[in-house]
Amino acid sequence: MDGTEIINQLLTPEGSADPYPLYAEAHQLGPVTPVWDGEMLLALAHPVAHQLLRDPAYGVADQELRLSFDPDYAQHSSRLLLSHSILEVNAPDHARMRSLIASVFTARRVAALEPAVTATVERLLDEMAELGAGGEPVDFLDTFAFRLPVTVICELLGVPEQDRYRFRPLAADLTSSLEVSTTEDELLRADAACDELAGYFAELCAERTARPQDDLVSALVRAADAEDGRLSGRELLANLVLLLAAGFETTTNLLGNGLAQAFQHPWAADGLRSGELDPAGFTDEVLRYDSPVQLTSRLPLSEGLSVAGVPTPPGSGVFVLIGAANRDPKRYERPDVFDPTRRESHPLSFGGGVHFCLGAQLARLEANVALPALLRRFPRLAPAAEPVRRNRLVLRGYQEQPVTLG
């Protein structure tokens, strides 16, 4: 197959369910390959993807760029709102907004969250034990993998506890708008979810204006109310919606993908239980082997640019296939083998450069604490049925993951 055939296959339900054979075939085409009559390139090689994610000459598709090739883009509130967030803006606006948000994601503050993460893990494991005490299957995603990261991000944001468990279906609908290919029905559901989340945060911001607290919402409300150009009202809502959804969506997938690998590699699960296997190494290998984020894109911001010798004129773009780069046979020995003892894995799953994921350290912390604790608490944990994959390419994870506790 050529590049176009490969990307078209990846966008099918069968291709997104198991993209790795297609990635292996794509690697035979070289470090990059054109698709769709040269309109886009696929960046496949690890060093090429690594460079693109960090190169300031390439940016994300911001609102102006998207409107230039899709006049109907602004008709969907989900796409329009996210275009005001740090996910979809370039310099200088990106640095202005990110500097405000990054203040709560300092390495010191995240490290200080470990006792709270550990306590939340133990509480959720207690709840799982009650639900599965009679041998009934429980859905690992709903009972644990979603609730852990949503609890942590909501504590940081200042979202009241009684509101948190409504967010999983809303975030699932909203993030469908980030996929390469979406149906009109999916976009309408994304719009409805976006409107509900934006309305929720508008009310919460009004409450924090009246009664500030020590949380991220209050800090960003102060920045927006300062009227010094640091943060507009629309940017405030866009970034709060993004932080909520991104704060648990990818981490939920990381935990689900990690448990799947523990089931498929019992020796690794035993190593996590006993402490003989480094949890950080296991997490890194899950990120490399079955990344929660499989694809992102970059666009040239000026003329005269090229990727691995292939020109990228204005109006073209590059799909950075993170999932393929993480299995580059020229970068990794036995790339299709799950090996949590690898040294210097360096997966690209959290992106790079100015758009490196703000929550990367927090996601790693949650996985490093949660998975060993889960496997120690339930040494006979087992799949209750075949897990159900979501029909997504960009964000890879499960919809359902039933388990028995043993």
C-alpha positions in Angstrom: 0.0 0.0 0.0 1.0 3.6 -0.5 0.6 6.3 2.1 -2.9 7.3 1.1 -4.1 3.8 1.3 -2.5 3.4 4.7 -4.1 6.6 6.2 -7.4 5.7 4.7 -7.2 2.2 6.3 -6.3 3.8 9.6 -9.5 5.9 9.5 -11.7 2.8 9.3 -13.0 1.0 12.4 -10.8 -2.0 11.7 -7.7 0.1 11.1 -8.1 2.1 14.3 -8.8 -1.0 16.3 -5.4 -2.4 15.5 -3.2 0.2 13.7 0.1 -1.4 14.3 0.3 -3.7 11.3 -0.5 -0.6 9.1 2.3 1.3 10.9 4.7 -1.5 10.2 3.9 -1.4 6.5 4.1 2.4 6.5 7.7 2.2 7.9 8.7 0.5 4.7 7.8 3.7 2.8 10.6 5.7 4.5 10.7 8.3 7.3 7.9 10.4 5.7 5.5 9.6 2.9 2.9 11.8 1.0 -0.8 11.2 1.3 -3.9 12.6 -0.5 -2.0 13.8 -3.6 0.7 15.5 -1.4 -1.8 17.6 0.6 -0.4 16.0 3.7 2.7 14.0 4.8 2.8 11.1 7.2 5.8 11.5 9.6 6.7 8.0 10.7 10.3 7.8 11.9 11.0 8.6 15.5 13.7 11.3 14.9 11.5 13.0 12.3 8.5 13.0 14.6 10.7 14.1 17.5 12.0 17.1 15.5 8.6 18.1 14.2 7.0 18.3 17.6 9.8 20.6 18.8 10.4 22.8 15.7 8.9 26.3 16.2 8.8 26.6 12.4 5.8 24.2 12.5 2.7 25.0 14.4 -0.8 23.7 15.2 -3.8 24.3 13.1 -5.2 27.5 14.7 -8.5 29.1 14.0 -7.2 31.3 11.2 -5.6 28.3 9.4 -8.6 26.1 9.9 -11.0 28.7 8.5 -8.8 29.2 5.5 -9.5 25.6 4.3 -12.8 24.9 6.0 -15.2 27.9 6.0 -17.7 25.8 8.0 -15.3 25.2 10.8 -16.7 28.0 13.0 -20.3 26.5 12.7 -19.5 24.0 15.4 -19.1 25.3 19.0 -16.9 22.4 20.0 -14.3 23.3 17.4 -14.7 27.0 17.9 -14.2 26.9 21.7 -11.2 24.7 21.6 -9.6 27.0 19.1 -9.2 29.5 21.9 -7.3 27.0 24.1 -3.6 26.3 24.3 -4.2 23.2 22.3 -4.9 25.1 19.1 -3.1 28.4 19.3 0.4 29.4 18.2 2.9 32.1 19.3 2.5 34.6 20.9 -0.9 33.7 22.3 0.1 30.2 23.3 3.0 31.3 25.5 0.8 34.0 27.1 -1.9 31.5 28.1 0.3 28.6 28.9 2.5 30.6 31.4 -0.6 31.2 33.5 -1.8 27.7 33.4 1.6 26.1 34.0 1.9 27.8 37.4 -0.3 25.0 38.9 1.5 22.2 37.1 4.9 22.8 38.5 7.0 19.7 39.2 7.0 20.5 42.9 3.3 20.8 43.2 2.7 17.6 41.2 5.2 15.7 43.3 3.4 16.9 46.4 0.2 15.3 45.1 1.5 11.7 45.6 0.0 11.2 49.1 -3.4 12.4 47.8 -3.1 10.2 44.7 -2.3 7.2 46.9 -5.2 7.9 49.2 -7.6 8.2 46.3 -6.3 4.9 44.8 -6.9 3.1 48.1 -10.4 4.5 48.4 -11.3 3.5 44.8 -9.9 0.0 45.4 -12.1 -0.3 48.5 -15.1 0.6 46.3 -14.1 -1.9 43.6 -13.8 -4.6 46.3 -17.3 -3.9 47.5 -18.7 -4.0 43.9 -17.0 -7.2 43.0 -17.2 -9.0 46.3 -19.7 -11.6 45.0 -17.7 -12.4 41.9 -19.7 -10.0 39.7 -17.8 -8.4 36.9 -17.0 -4.7 37.3 -16.0 -2.2 34.6 -12.4 -1.2 35.4 -12.8 2.0 33.4 -15.9 3.3 35.2 -15.0 2.2 38.7 -11.3 3.1 38.7 -9.6 4.3 35.5 -11.9 7.3 35.1 -12.5 8.1 38.7 -8.8 8.4 39.7 -7.7 11.1 37.2 -11.1 13.0 37.3 -10.8 13.2 41.1 -7.2 14.6 40.9 -7.8 17.1 38.1 -11.0 18.3 39.7 -9.2 18.8 43.0 -6.7 21.0 41.2 -9.4 22.9 39.3 -11.7 23.3 42.3 -14.6 21.3 40.8 -17.0 20.2 43.6 -17.0 16.5 44.3 -20.7 16.0 43.6 -20.3 17.3 40.0 -17.4 15.1 38.9 -18.9 11.8 37.7 -21.0 13.5 35.0 -18.0 14.4 33.0 -16.9 11.1 31.3 -19.6 11.0 28.6 -19.3 14.7 28.0 -15.6 14.5 27.5 -15.9 11.4 25.3 -18.4 13.3 23.1 -16.3 16.5 23.1 -13.0 14.9 22.1 -14.5 13.2 19.1 -14.1 16.6 17.5 -10.3 16.1 17.7 -10.4 13.1 15.4 -9.2 13.3 11.8 -12.6 12.2 10.5 -15.9 12.8 12.3 -19.5 12.4 11.3 -22.0 15.2 11.4 -23.8 13.4 14.3 -20.6 13.1 16.3 -19.9 16.8 15.8 -23.4 17.7 17.0 -22.9 15.6 20.1 -19.5 17.3 20.6 -21.2 20.7 20.3 -23.8 19.8 22.9 -21.1 18.5 25.3 -19.1 21.6 24.7 -22.0 23.9 25.4 -22.8 22.0 28.6 -19.2 22.1 29.9 -18.8 25.8 28.9 -22.0 26.6 30.8 -20.9 24.7 33.8 -17.6 26.5 34.0 -19.2 29.9 33.4 -21.3 29.3 36.5 -18.3 28.0 38.5 -16.2 31.0 37.4 -19.0 33.4 38.6 -19.1 31.6 41.9 -15.3 31.9 42.3 -15.4 35.6 41.4 -17.7 36.0 44.4 -15.9 33.5 46.7 -12.3 32.8 45.6 -10.6 29.7 46.7 -7.1 28.2 46.5 -7.6 26.4 43.1 -6.9 26.8 39.5 -10.3 28.1 38.5 -9.9 31.0 41.0 -6.4 31.8 39.8 -7.5 31.9 36.2 -10.6 34.0 37.0 -8.4 36.5 38.7 -6.2 36.7 35.5 -9.3 37.2 33.3 -10.8 39.8 35.6 -7.6 41.8 35.7 -8.3 43.0 32.2 -4.7 43.4 31.4 -4.8 41.2 28.2 -3.4 38.1 29.9 -6.6 36.0 29.5 -9.9 36.8 27.8 -13.2 35.4 29.0 -13.5 33.1 26.0 -9.9 31.8 26.6 -10.7 31.2 30.3 -13.7 28.9 29.4 -11.8 27.2 26.6 -8.8 26.3 28.7 -10.9 25.2 31.7 -12.9 22.8 29.4 -9.6 21.6 27.9 -7.9 21.0 31.2 -10.9 19.1 32.5 -11.2 16.8 29.5 -7.4 16.4 28.9 -6.9 15.9 32.6 -8.6 12.6 32.7 -9.3 11.4 29.1 -5.8 10.4 28.2 -4.9 9.2 31.7 -8.0 6.9 31.7 -6.8 5.5 28.5 -3.2 5.1 29.9 -4.6 3.1 32.8 -6.8 0.9 30.7 -4.1 0.2 28.1 -1.7 -0.5 30.9 -4.0 -3.1 32.6 -4.5 -4.8 29.2 -0.7 -5.2 28.9 -0.5 -6.5 32.5 -3.1 -9.2 31.6 -1.3 -10.1 28.4 2.1 -10.3 30.1 1.6 -12.0 33.5 5.3 -11.9 34.3 5.1 -8.0 34.2 2.1 -8.0 36.4 3.9 -10.2 38.9 6.9 -7.9 38.8 4.7 -4.9 39.6 3.1 -6.7 42.5 6.4 -7.8 44.0 8.2 -4.5 43.4 10.8 -6.2 41.2 9.6 -4.3 38.1 10.0 -0.5 38.1 6.5 1.0 37.7 8.0 4.0 35.8 9.5 1.6 33.3 6.2 -0.2 32.9 4.3 3.1 32.4 6.9 4.3 29.8 6.6 1.0 27.8 2.8 1.3 27.8 3.1 4.8 26.5 5.5 3.6 23.8 3.8 0.3 22.9 0.1 1.4 23.0 0.0 5.2 23.3 -3.2 6.9 24.5 -2.4 9.5 21.8 -1.7 8.1 18.4 -1.6 11.1 16.1 -1.2 14.8 16.0 -0.6 17.3 13.3 1.7 20.2 12.4 1.5 22.8 9.7 4.4 24.9 8.2 4.2 28.5 9.4 6.4 30.0 6.7 7.6 29.2 3.2 10.7 27.1 2.2 10.3 24.4 4.9 10.8 20.7 4.4 10.5 17.5 6.4 13.2 14.9 5.9 13.9 16.5 2.5 10.3 16.6 1.4 8.9 20.2 0.9 6.0 21.4 3.0 4.7 24.5 1.3 2.1 26.7 3.0 -1.3 25.0 2.8 0.1 21.6 3.3 0.5 19.7 6.6 2.0 16.8 8.4 0.3 14.0 10.3 2.8 13.1 13.1 2.0 9.4 13.7 3.1 9.1 17.3 2.0 5.5 17.5 4.2 4.6 14.5 7.2 6.6 15.7 7.0 4.8 19.0 7.5 1.6 17.1 10.1 2.7 14.7 12.3 -0.3 14.0 15.3 1.9 13.5 14.9 3.4 17.0 13.8 0.4 19.0 15.0 -3.2 19.0 12.0 -5.5 18.6 9.5 -2.6 18.5 6.5 -4.8 18.5 7.5 -6.6 21.7 6.2 -5.2 25.0 9.3 -4.9 27.2 9.0 -2.8 30.3 12.7 -3.3 31.1 13.8 -1.2 28.1 16.3 1.5 28.7 15.9 5.0 27.4 12.4 4.4 25.9 11.6 8.1 25.3 8.1 7.6 23.9 6.6 10.7 22.1 3.2 10.2 23.6 3.1 13.5 25.4 4.2 15.5 22.4 7.1 17.9 22.6 8.3 21.5 22.3 5.9 24.3 23.4 3.0 22.0 23.1 4.4 19.3 25.4 1.6 18.0 27.6 1.3 20.1 30.8 -0.1 17.1 32.7 2.6 14.5 31.6 4.2 14.3 35.1 0.8 14.0 36.7 -0.4 11.2 34.4 2.9 9.3 35.0 2.4 9.7 38.8 -1.1 8.4 38.7 -0.2 5.4 36.6 3.0 4.6 38.7 0.9 4.6 41.9 -2.3 3.0 40.6 -1.3 0.0 38.6 1.0 -1.7 41.2 -1.6 -1.0 43.9 -4.4 -2.5 41.9 -2.5 -5.7 41.1 -1.3 -6.1 44.7 -4.8 -5.6 46.1 -6.4 -8.1 43.6 -3.7 -10.7 42.8 -6.3 -12.8 40.9 -7.7 -9.9 38.9 -8.7 -11.2 35.5 -10.6 -10.1 32.4 -14.3 -10.9 32.6 -14.9 -10.5 28.9 -13.2 -9.1 25.8 -12.6 -5.4 26.4 -14.4 -3.0 23.9 -12.2 -0.5 22.0 -13.5 2.9 21.2 -13.7 3.7 17.5 -11.0 6.4 17.7 -7.6 6.8 16.0 -6.2 10.0 17.7 -7.2 9.1 21.3 -6.7 5.3 21.8 -8.4 3.5 24.6 -11.3 1.3 25.7 -15.0 1.9 26.1 -15.5 -1.0 28.4 -13.0 -3.2 30.3 -14.9 -5.7 32.5 -12.9 -7.5 35.1 -13.4 -10.0 38.0 -11.5 -9.5 41.2 -11.0 -13.1 42.1 
